[in-house]
Amino acid sequence: MVATFMELVRGSYSLGARHRGVVATIGNFDGVHLGHQAMLSRLRERAQALGAPLAVITFEPHPLEFLAPDRAPARLTRLRDKCRLLQAHEVDLLLCLRFRRRLADMEPEAFVEDILVRGLGVRHLLVGDDFRFGRQRRGDFAMLAQMAEIYGFGIEQMPTLSHADERVSSTRVRETLAAGELDHAGRLLGRPYAISGRVVRGEALGRKLGYPTANIAFHGRPPPLRGVFAVRVGLGDGGMRPAAASLGTRPTVNGVDTLLESFLLDFSGELYGRHVEVAFDARLRDEQHFESLDALKVQMAEDVARVRSYYAEQDRRTL
């Protein structure tokens, strides 16, 4: 894959004449897993045949986060990560629609007319076999096919991808991550699972215990996995540094919010404010409550030793 420039457009009101004439697909694209990648590959073929830009239409927040917050799924990717992954798959335009009441109540016919036809001038549309849209999810492929004939754009439905006899979906990726099955999740994603974010200031507890951490906070839906992990941290310089990471609510200090804390091995330097990427390689254990900070410190030393051993073994295998 060759990374290209991708334009992010927030809201259909920001669309202009230069955005018209695209081939497009619609979906949440949470995780940009192998199924999503297959759709993008198919759509890229259509785009090249027509000499048209490739556009993805997505929603922020996830519709269920607005419609039914208690049933909303954990987030696999933040918008920034989604943008990076879609750009790597040669998407030219990402139209991000803010999902609020107006969009939730939009009739599917109006969605096609306002956004697909007038906004994007869509030439060809590709959707998944379970795609539903519009008010009360009334819109389906049959309706799209009827409207495609009226407005003169191509329409195509793509079956769900299976990998090793398993249906690839964002739901399945969440399930494997929640179970700590990182290798399994990586096979569905086509890459190791990773989270990126800006390093924020915390309570400096790790520094006080001798293990200063780079912390990423989650202001929306946290990811589906929890525990202590062997990870690699990218600092934007092309390299990935081994680290021990904890992802959870820090029960020993009565934490409430989910936090990702990464202790980079053999690293010194200021990371506050920097954007980092954390790639998950192995799960070491569950998050635990310790009776004292001394007990926590002892466990942290054991975790760091296990991470060192894990990556030393990985290095030996590559020799």
The 8 nearest C-alpha neighbors of each residue, nearest first, counted from 0:
[[1, 88, 87, 2, 89, 3, 86, 40],
 [2, 0, 87, 3, 89, 88, 86, 4],
 [1, 3, 87, 86, 89, 0, 88, 4],
 [4, 2, 89, 86, 5, 1, 87, 91],
 [3, 5, 91, 6, 86, 2, 89, 90],
 [6, 4, 91, 92, 86, 90, 3, 7],
 [5, 7, 92, 93, 91, 8, 4, 94],
 [6, 8, 93, 92, 94, 5, 9, 95],
 [9, 7, 94, 95, 93, 10, 6, 13],
 [10, 8, 95, 94, 96, 7, 13, 11],
 [9, 11, 96, 12, 13, 95, 8, 97],
 [10, 12, 13, 14, 114, 118, 96, 9],
 [11, 13, 10, 14, 118, 9, 15, 8],
 [14, 12, 11, 10, 15, 8, 9, 118],
 [15, 13, 11, 12, 118, 18, 16, 8],
 [16, 14, 17, 18, 13, 19, 118, 119],
 [15, 17, 18, 19, 14, 119, 118, 20],
 [18, 16, 15, 19, 14, 20, 119, 21],
 [19, 17, 16, 15, 119, 14, 20, 21],
 [20, 18, 119, 120, 16, 17, 21, 121],
 [19, 21, 120, 121, 122, 119, 51, 18],
 [22, 20, 52, 121, 51, 122, 19, 53],
 [21, 23, 123, 53, 122, 121, 124, 46],
 [24, 22, 54, 124, 55, 53, 21, 125],
 [23, 25, 125, 55, 124, 126, 56, 54],
 [26, 24, 56, 55, 57, 126, 23, 27],
 [27, 25, 57, 28, 56, 24, 58, 55],
 [26, 28, 57, 29, 58, 61, 25, 56],
 [29, 27, 31, 26, 30, 35, 57, 81],
 [28, 30, 27, 31, 76, 75, 169, 74],
 [29, 31, 75, 32, 76, 28, 169, 188],
 [32, 30, 28, 35, 29, 36, 84, 33],
 [31, 33, 188, 30, 35, 34, 187, 36],
 [34, 32, 36, 188, 35, 187, 189, 37],
 [35, 33, 37, 160, 36, 32, 167, 38],
 [36, 34, 38, 32, 31, 37, 33, 39],
 [35, 37, 33, 39, 34, 38, 40, 32],
 [36, 38, 40, 34, 35, 39, 33, 41],
 [39, 37, 35, 41, 36, 40, 42, 34],
 [38, 40, 42, 36, 37, 41, 43, 35],
 [39, 41, 37, 43, 38, 42, 36, 44],
 [42, 40, 38, 44, 39, 43, 37, 45],
 [41, 43, 39, 45, 44, 40, 38, 46],
 [42, 44, 46, 40, 45, 41, 39, 47],
 [45, 43, 47, 42, 41, 46, 48, 40],
 [46, 44, 42, 48, 43, 47, 49, 41],
 [45, 47, 51, 43, 49, 44, 48, 50],
 [46, 48, 50, 44, 49, 45, 43, 51],
 [47, 49, 45, 46, 50, 44, 51, 43],
 [50, 48, 46, 51, 47, 45, 22, 122],
 [49, 51, 47, 46, 48, 52, 45, 21],
 [50, 52, 46, 49, 21, 22, 20, 47],
 [51, 53, 21, 91, 46, 22, 54, 50],
 [54, 52, 22, 91, 90, 21, 23, 46],
 [53, 55, 92, 23, 93, 91, 22, 90],
 [56, 54, 93, 24, 23, 25, 94, 92],
 [57, 55, 25, 94, 93, 95, 24, 26],
 [56, 58, 95, 27, 26, 25, 96, 94],
 [59, 57, 96, 95, 60, 97, 98, 61],
 [60, 58, 97, 61, 98, 96, 95, 57],
 [59, 61, 58, 98, 62, 64, 97, 65],
 [60, 62, 59, 64, 63, 58, 27, 65],
 [63, 61, 64, 65, 60, 98, 66, 58],
 [62, 64, 66, 71, 67, 65, 61, 68],
 [65, 63, 68, 71, 61, 62, 67, 66],
 [64, 66, 63, 62, 67, 68, 99, 60],
 [65, 67, 63, 64, 62, 68, 103, 71],
 [68, 66, 63, 69, 70, 64, 65, 71],
 [69, 67, 64, 71, 70, 65, 63, 66],
 [68, 70, 67, 71, 64, 63, 72, 66],
 [71, 69, 68, 67, 72, 63, 64, 66],
 [70, 72, 63, 68, 64, 69, 67, 73],
 [73, 71, 74, 70, 63, 220, 64, 170],
 [72, 74, 222, 223, 220, 221, 75, 71],
 [73, 75, 222, 220, 76, 221, 72, 223],
 [76, 74, 30, 222, 29, 73, 77, 173],
 [77, 75, 30, 74, 80, 29, 81, 78],
 [76, 78, 80, 79, 81, 75, 74, 194],
 [77, 79, 81, 80, 82, 76, 59, 83],
 [80, 78, 82, 81, 77, 83, 76, 195],
 [81, 79, 83, 77, 82, 78, 76, 84],
 [80, 82, 78, 84, 79, 83, 76, 85],
 [81, 83, 79, 85, 80, 84, 86, 78],
 [84, 82, 80, 86, 81, 85, 87, 79],
 [83, 85, 87, 81, 86, 82, 80, 88],
 [86, 84, 88, 82, 87, 83, 90, 81],
 [85, 87, 89, 90, 83, 88, 84, 5],
 [86, 88, 2, 84, 85, 89, 83, 1],
 [89, 87, 85, 86, 90, 0, 84, 2],
 [90, 88, 86, 87, 3, 2, 91, 85],
 [89, 91, 86, 53, 85, 88, 92, 5],
 [92, 90, 5, 53, 52, 54, 89, 6],
 [91, 93, 54, 6, 5, 90, 7, 94],
 [94, 92, 7, 55, 54, 56, 8, 95],
 [93, 95, 56, 8, 9, 7, 55, 57],
 [94, 96, 9, 57, 58, 10, 56, 8],
 [97, 95, 58, 10, 98, 59, 9, 57],
 [96, 98, 59, 58, 99, 10, 95, 60],
 [99, 97, 59, 102, 58, 60, 96, 62],
 [98, 100, 102, 101, 97, 103, 65, 62],
 [101, 99, 103, 102, 104, 98, 65, 105],
 [102, 100, 104, 103, 99, 105, 98, 97],
 [101, 103, 105, 104, 100, 99, 98, 133],
 [102, 104, 100, 101, 105, 134, 99, 133],
 [105, 103, 134, 101, 102, 100, 106, 133],
 [106, 104, 102, 134, 133, 103, 101, 107],
 [105, 107, 134, 133, 109, 108, 104, 110],
 [106, 108, 133, 110, 138, 109, 132, 105],
 [109, 107, 111, 110, 106, 112, 138, 146],
 [108, 110, 112, 106, 107, 111, 113, 105],
 [111, 109, 107, 113, 108, 112, 114, 106],
 [112, 110, 115, 108, 109, 114, 113, 116],
 [111, 113, 116, 109, 110, 114, 115, 117],
 [114, 112, 117, 110, 109, 111, 118, 116],
 [115, 113, 118, 110, 111, 116, 117, 112],
 [114, 116, 111, 119, 121, 118, 112, 120],
 [115, 117, 120, 112, 118, 119, 114, 121],
 [118, 116, 113, 120, 114, 119, 112, 115],
 [119, 117, 114, 116, 115, 120, 113, 14],
 [120, 118, 19, 115, 121, 116, 18, 117],
 [121, 119, 116, 19, 20, 117, 118, 115],
 [120, 122, 21, 119, 20, 115, 22, 123],
 [123, 121, 152, 22, 21, 20, 153, 120],
 [122, 124, 153, 22, 152, 154, 121, 23],
 [125, 123, 154, 23, 24, 22, 153, 155],
 [124, 126, 155, 24, 156, 154, 23, 123],
 [127, 125, 156, 24, 157, 130, 25, 155],
 [128, 126, 157, 130, 129, 156, 158, 159],
 [127, 129, 158, 130, 157, 156, 159, 126],
 [130, 128, 127, 131, 159, 126, 139, 158],
 [129, 131, 127, 128, 126, 139, 132, 140],
 [132, 130, 139, 136, 138, 129, 137, 133],
 [133, 131, 136, 138, 107, 137, 139, 130],
 [132, 134, 107, 136, 106, 138, 105, 137],
 [133, 135, 104, 106, 136, 105, 103, 137],
 [134, 136, 137, 133, 104, 132, 103, 138],
 [137, 135, 132, 133, 131, 134, 138, 139],
 [138, 136, 135, 133, 134, 132, 139, 107],
 [137, 139, 132, 107, 131, 136, 133, 142],
 [138, 140, 131, 142, 141, 143, 130, 137],
 [139, 141, 143, 142, 144, 138, 130, 156],
 [140, 142, 144, 143, 139, 145, 138, 146],
 [143, 141, 145, 144, 140, 139, 138, 146],
 [142, 144, 140, 146, 145, 141, 147, 139],
 [143, 145, 147, 141, 142, 146, 140, 154],
 [146, 144, 142, 148, 143, 147, 141, 149],
 [145, 147, 149, 143, 148, 144, 150, 142],
 [148, 146, 144, 152, 150, 149, 151, 145],
 [147, 149, 151, 146, 145, 150, 144, 152],
 [148, 150, 146, 147, 151, 145, 152, 144],
 [151, 149, 147, 148, 152, 146, 116, 112],
 [150, 152, 148, 147, 149, 153, 122, 146],
 [151, 153, 122, 147, 123, 150, 121, 154],
 [152, 154, 123, 124, 122, 147, 151, 155],
 [155, 153, 124, 123, 125, 144, 147, 152],
 [156, 154, 125, 124, 126, 157, 153, 123],
 [155, 157, 126, 127, 125, 128, 158, 154],
 [156, 158, 127, 128, 126, 159, 155, 125],
 [159, 157, 128, 127, 160, 156, 129, 126],
 [160, 158, 128, 161, 157, 127, 34, 166],
 [159, 161, 34, 167, 166, 158, 162, 37],
 [162, 160, 166, 165, 167, 164, 159, 163],
 [161, 163, 165, 164, 166, 167, 160, 187],
 [162, 164, 165, 161, 166, 186, 187, 167],
 [165, 163, 162, 161, 166, 167, 160, 187],
 [166, 164, 161, 162, 163, 167, 160, 187],
 [167, 165, 161, 160, 168, 162, 164, 159],
 [166, 168, 161, 160, 34, 165, 187, 162],
 [169, 167, 171, 170, 166, 172, 34, 32],
 [168, 170, 172, 171, 173, 29, 30, 167],
 [171, 169, 173, 168, 172, 174, 72, 167],
 [170, 172, 174, 168, 173, 169, 175, 167],
 [171, 173, 169, 175, 184, 174, 170, 176],
 [174, 172, 170, 176, 171, 175, 223, 177],
 [175, 173, 171, 177, 172, 176, 178, 170],
 [174, 176, 180, 178, 172, 177, 184, 173],
 [175, 177, 179, 173, 224, 178, 174, 180],
 [176, 178, 224, 174, 223, 179, 175, 173],
 [179, 177, 175, 176, 180, 174, 224, 181],
 [178, 180, 176, 177, 181, 282, 175, 224],
 [181, 179, 175, 183, 178, 176, 182, 184],
 [180, 182, 184, 183, 179, 176, 185, 281],
 [183, 181, 185, 184, 180, 186, 191, 280],
 [184, 182, 186, 180, 185, 181, 175, 187],
 [183, 185, 181, 187, 172, 186, 182, 175],
 [184, 186, 191, 182, 188, 190, 183, 187],
 [185, 187, 189, 183, 184, 188, 182, 190],
 [188, 186, 184, 185, 189, 33, 32, 167],
 [189, 187, 32, 185, 190, 33, 186, 184],
 [188, 190, 186, 185, 187, 33, 32, 191],
 [189, 191, 185, 188, 192, 186, 187, 184],
 [192, 190, 185, 193, 278, 279, 280, 189],
 [191, 193, 279, 278, 185, 190, 184, 194],
 [194, 192, 278, 277, 279, 191, 276, 195],
 [195, 193, 277, 276, 278, 196, 76, 192],
 [196, 194, 276, 275, 277, 193, 80, 274],
 [195, 197, 274, 275, 215, 198, 276, 194],
 [196, 198, 274, 273, 272, 215, 199, 275],
 [199, 197, 271, 272, 214, 215, 273, 213],
 [200, 198, 214, 271, 215, 272, 197, 201],
 [199, 201, 271, 198, 202, 214, 203, 213],
 [200, 202, 203, 199, 214, 204, 213, 212],
 [201, 203, 204, 200, 205, 206, 207, 214],
 [204, 202, 206, 201, 205, 207, 211, 200],
 [205, 203, 207, 202, 206, 208, 211, 201],
 [204, 206, 211, 210, 208, 207, 203, 212],
 [205, 207, 211, 209, 210, 203, 208, 204],
 [208, 206, 204, 205, 209, 203, 210, 211],
 [209, 207, 205, 206, 210, 296, 204, 211],
 [208, 210, 206, 207, 205, 211, 296, 204],
 [209, 211, 205, 206, 208, 262, 212, 207],
 [212, 210, 206, 205, 262, 209, 213, 203],
 [213, 211, 262, 261, 260, 205, 214, 210],
 [212, 214, 261, 260, 198, 262, 270, 215],
 [213, 215, 260, 198, 259, 199, 212, 261],
 [216, 214, 259, 198, 196, 258, 199, 197],
 [217, 215, 258, 218, 259, 214, 257, 199],
 [218, 216, 219, 221, 257, 258, 215, 220],
 [217, 219, 216, 220, 221, 256, 257, 258],
 [220, 218, 217, 221, 74, 77, 60, 216],
 [219, 221, 74, 73, 222, 217, 218, 72],
 [222, 220, 217, 73, 74, 219, 223, 257],
 [221, 223, 74, 73, 75, 224, 220, 76],
 [224, 222, 177, 73, 173, 176, 221, 225],
 [225, 223, 177, 176, 222, 179, 226, 178],
 [226, 224, 246, 247, 286, 223, 285, 177],
 [225, 227, 285, 286, 246, 284, 245, 247],
 [226, 228, 245, 284, 283, 244, 282, 285],
 [229, 227, 282, 244, 283, 281, 243, 230],
 [228, 230, 243, 281, 306, 280, 242, 282],
 [231, 229, 279, 242, 280, 278, 241, 228],
 [230, 232, 241, 240, 278, 239, 242, 277],
 [233, 231, 277, 240, 239, 276, 241, 278],
 [234, 232, 239, 276, 275, 235, 238, 240],
 [233, 235, 275, 236, 232, 276, 274, 238],
 [234, 236, 237, 233, 275, 238, 274, 276],
 [235, 237, 234, 238, 233, 239, 275, 240],
 [236, 238, 235, 239, 233, 234, 240, 232],
 [239, 237, 236, 233, 240, 234, 235, 232],
 [238, 240, 233, 232, 231, 241, 237, 234],
 [239, 241, 232, 231, 233, 242, 238, 263],
 [242, 240, 231, 230, 264, 263, 232, 239],
 [243, 241, 263, 262, 230, 264, 231, 261],
 [242, 244, 229, 262, 261, 303, 228, 230],
 [245, 243, 261, 228, 260, 227, 262, 242],
 [244, 246, 227, 260, 259, 226, 228, 247],
 [247, 245, 259, 225, 226, 258, 227, 260],
 [246, 248, 257, 225, 258, 249, 245, 226],
 [247, 249, 257, 254, 255, 256, 250, 258],
 [250, 248, 254, 251, 247, 252, 253, 255],
 [249, 251, 253, 288, 252, 254, 248, 287],
 [252, 250, 288, 289, 249, 253, 290, 287],
 [251, 253, 250, 254, 249, 288, 292, 248],
 [254, 252, 250, 251, 249, 255, 248, 288],
 [253, 255, 249, 248, 250, 252, 256, 251],
 [254, 256, 248, 253, 257, 249, 250, 247],
 [257, 255, 248, 254, 258, 217, 247, 216],
 [256, 258, 248, 247, 217, 255, 221, 216],
 [259, 257, 216, 247, 246, 215, 248, 260],
 [258, 260, 246, 215, 214, 245, 216, 261],
 [261, 259, 214, 245, 244, 212, 213, 258],
 [260, 262, 244, 212, 213, 243, 242, 263],
 [263, 261, 212, 243, 242, 211, 244, 210],
 [264, 262, 242, 266, 241, 261, 265, 240],
 [263, 265, 242, 266, 241, 262, 240, 243],
 [266, 264, 263, 267, 241, 240, 242, 262],
 [267, 265, 264, 263, 268, 240, 262, 242],
 [268, 266, 265, 269, 263, 264, 270, 211],
 [267, 269, 270, 266, 271, 263, 211, 265],
 [268, 270, 271, 267, 273, 272, 213, 266],
 [269, 271, 273, 272, 268, 198, 213, 274],
 [272, 270, 198, 273, 199, 269, 200, 213],
 [271, 273, 198, 197, 199, 270, 274, 200],
 [274, 272, 197, 270, 198, 271, 275, 234],
 [273, 275, 197, 196, 198, 272, 234, 195],
 [276, 274, 234, 195, 233, 196, 197, 273],
 [275, 277, 195, 233, 232, 194, 278, 196],
 [276, 278, 232, 194, 193, 231, 195, 230],
 [279, 277, 193, 231, 230, 192, 191, 232],
 [278, 280, 230, 192, 193, 281, 191, 229],
 [279, 281, 230, 229, 278, 181, 191, 282],
 [282, 280, 229, 228, 279, 283, 181, 230],
 [281, 283, 228, 284, 227, 179, 229, 226],
 [284, 282, 228, 227, 281, 229, 285, 226],
 [285, 283, 227, 226, 282, 286, 228, 287],
 [286, 284, 226, 287, 227, 225, 283, 282],
 [285, 287, 226, 227, 284, 247, 225, 288],
 [288, 286, 285, 289, 250, 251, 249, 226],
 [287, 289, 251, 250, 290, 286, 249, 295],
 [290, 288, 251, 291, 295, 294, 287, 292],
 [289, 291, 288, 294, 251, 292, 295, 293],
 [292, 290, 294, 293, 289, 295, 251, 296],
 [291, 293, 295, 294, 296, 289, 290, 251],
 [294, 292, 296, 291, 295, 297, 208, 290],
 [293, 295, 297, 291, 292, 296, 289, 298],
 [294, 296, 292, 298, 293, 297, 289, 299],
 [297, 295, 299, 293, 298, 294, 292, 208],
 [296, 298, 294, 300, 295, 299, 293, 301],
 [297, 299, 301, 295, 300, 296, 302, 294],
 [300, 298, 302, 296, 301, 297, 295, 303],
 [299, 301, 303, 297, 298, 302, 304, 296],
 [302, 300, 298, 304, 299, 303, 305, 297],
 [301, 303, 299, 305, 304, 300, 298, 306],
 [302, 304, 306, 300, 305, 301, 243, 299],
 [305, 303, 301, 307, 306, 302, 300, 308],
 [306, 304, 308, 302, 307, 303, 309, 301],
 [305, 307, 309, 303, 308, 304, 229, 243],
 [308, 306, 304, 305, 310, 309, 311, 303],
 [309, 307, 305, 311, 306, 310, 312, 304],
 [308, 310, 306, 312, 307, 311, 305, 313],
 [311, 309, 313, 312, 307, 308, 314, 306],
 [310, 312, 308, 314, 313, 309, 307, 315],
 [311, 313, 315, 310, 309, 314, 308, 316],
 [314, 312, 310, 316, 311, 315, 309, 317],
 [313, 315, 311, 317, 312, 316, 310, 318],
 [316, 314, 312, 318, 317, 313, 311, 310],
 [315, 317, 313, 314, 318, 312, 311, 310],
 [316, 318, 314, 315, 313, 312, 311, 310],
 [317, 315, 316, 314, 313, 312, 311, 310]]
